[in-house]
């Protein structure tokens, strides 16, 4: 009988070096998949501690499970390794696209995120035992040799992980976005596996196995390329399901997903799926936010957030100079283009100085040395730990240091009705930060419902519209004074301050929405 066993692959130094480089590339792709899942968790689910812990811990645990599940396949390490890479390229590469579609159609992606994490972790975990068996096959290796081999493979794996960890935030995510960046990583993964199959392992397997694995890998590559080509239309169709009005702008910036919809005269801005304003009633929100912080002597104002330019629009209408600290320059770009009509071009006005940086860092470094007559904090709701920093006692202490004597600071404080714990937590946190007087108030904004604010001001300050204000569409002194009255079902709550160490406000927000839906 003829021996059909293929000859062993010559383990030359060049062969081993090329294999290790290919392994590093596959490892880089594997880490990109995991970072993409973490990024998706932040964008789709708020990226809380629970979600992050589930993904990280699940991934690490599934690595071990993958290594264990690989044991029955160690008799055919070359074929199994290439099958694993084909599956990993498709599953990992298409994970972001699939998860976004799940989020858009089902509305909850945490379960899908965890399942994807486990699947990717199992496949990545199977790589190392298969590779060790592949390299050692047909050799007698002592303990020292096995240890040396394991160290070399780990080195290649960790170097690849470093490359992937740097490529995701600096190349793939900013240039291609989450979905296309992950698909591109999958294509690189498949390309490395094809090289391994066609060049390095072709003599380690029967010809029919070589043909089958190369065909499978090539098919996987075609699938990913097709998904990449069609990703724009797929994403647009999936994303449109999340919004009732037609999307006219959609972009994943370095910091968030930005969407603008237009229906007739109604313009709406969404950040990470959360509505920031509707042009049909934003004046109610904006006037209630801005004017209580303004006195007759106010000359310069610090606005933290508010990149849509609506607060700046009101301020320059009173010839007030504005320093605008907005993290995301892309939001400012949208304000100056698509939303230009809403903000009246305020972000291009010479009286508005825009600083694109993290507000916490900017305040901690002392700002620009100016003491402001007012500080307006207009930020998205604190639905994750990153935003919770900007609702902490420490942050408010730093912001108060920027106030001139007798200066005022106002904070948007979420819904006074739907999320009462968030609303009253902001009041408690401002008090803990040393505000002489904290005045809670709330107004009805049809798009948002009962919306709340907190004014940090000197003792004796009243809620009123300054005489210097132009003719307003909604706010008046009478309206603002009435806004300071709360019904019996929403009286003040004595809550601990939200801090960097204990960001209570994130749980407040999530718990509040669930209670409101009961």
Number of C-alpha atoms within 10 A of each C-alpha: 3 4 5 8 9 12 11 14 17 14 14 9 9 10 14 14 13 16 24 20 16 23 26 26 25 30 24 27 34 30 26 30 32 23 20 25 25 20 20 22 21 20 19 20 19 21 19 16 12 8 19 17 13 15 24 19 13 19 24 16 15 22 22 15 18 22 19 14 15 22 13 9 15 19 14 14 24 26 22 19 26 24 19 20 27 27 20 26 33 22 21 33 34 24 27 24 22 18 23 24 19 17 21 20 14 9 13 15 20 19 11 16 25 18 15 24 25 23 21 24 28 26 27 25 24 25 24 20 19 25 21 16 16 21 17 15 17 10 8 8 12 9 8 9 12 14 12 12 16 16 12 13 19 16 14 23 23 17 18 24 21 16 17 26 18 15 19 25 18 11 13 22 21 16 15 15 20 25 26 23 24 32 33 22 28 32 26 19 29 31 22 21 29 24 16 20 24 14 13 20 21 21 16 22 21 14 12 9 15 20 15 13 23 22 13 18 27 17 15 24 24 15 17 26 16 12 18 21 12 11 17 13 10 16 17 12 14 18 19 15 14 14 17 10 16 13 18 12 13 15 15 20 16 16 15 18 17 19 23 21 21 18 12 8 9 14 19 21 23 19 18 18 16 14 16 18 21 22 17 15 17 19 21 18 26 21 19 30 25 25 23 25 26 28 19 10 10 18 16 22 28 26 29 23 22 22 27 24 27 25 27 30 20 22 25 18 12 14 12 17 20 27 21 25 24 23 20 18 17 19 25 20 15 20 24 21 11 16 22 18 13 21 18 17 17 25 26 15 14 11 17 23 15 19 16 17 14 15 23 18 12 16 20 14 11 13 18 10 9 14 18 24 22 29 28 26 25 20 20 20 20 23 20 21 20 16 17 21 21 23 31 25 23 21 22 27 18 20 25 22 15 23 19 14 11 12 22 26 30 27 25 25 29 26 25 23 19 21 24 25 25 30 28 28 25 30 29 21 25 30 17 19 20 14 22 13 17 22 17 24 23 28 23 17 20 14 16 18 14 16 24 29 25 25 26 27 21 16 12 8 16 15 23 19 25 16 11 12 16 11 9 12 10 14 21 20 16 11 15 21 15 14 18 17 13 14 6 7 7 13 11 16 13 11 15 16 24 24 20 17 9 12 21 21 30 24 16 19 22 16 16 18 15 11 11 11 7 5
